[in-house]
Amino acid sequence: MGLQYEIQVRGYVFQVSSDKGEEHVRRIAYRVAQRMHELAAAGTTADSARLAIMTALTFAEEATGDS
């Protein structure tokens, strides 16, 4: 399961586990926080739950090459 790391995204603290190391986990958390910030600044939504889902959808779209 990997080591546990504490990360913070938009004021929320999460405990996550990873085999890829702390630097990798922090880099991913930073990318998520940046994307959420971009979407919030664009006025997409202010609600944290909706913003998290929109962020996940944009990453999924990029990962599948459907953008």
C-alpha angles and dihedrals in degrees: 000000000000137000123317121247131183116224133176126213121179092339096312119116120216134184109217133174127218141164090210098075139249097287091056093048092049092047091053092046089051092051091050092048091048093050091048089050091050092050092046091049090051088057094243092140140325096208109103096218093049090044091053091051093047089050092050091049093052091049091047091050091051092046093053093045092237095126 
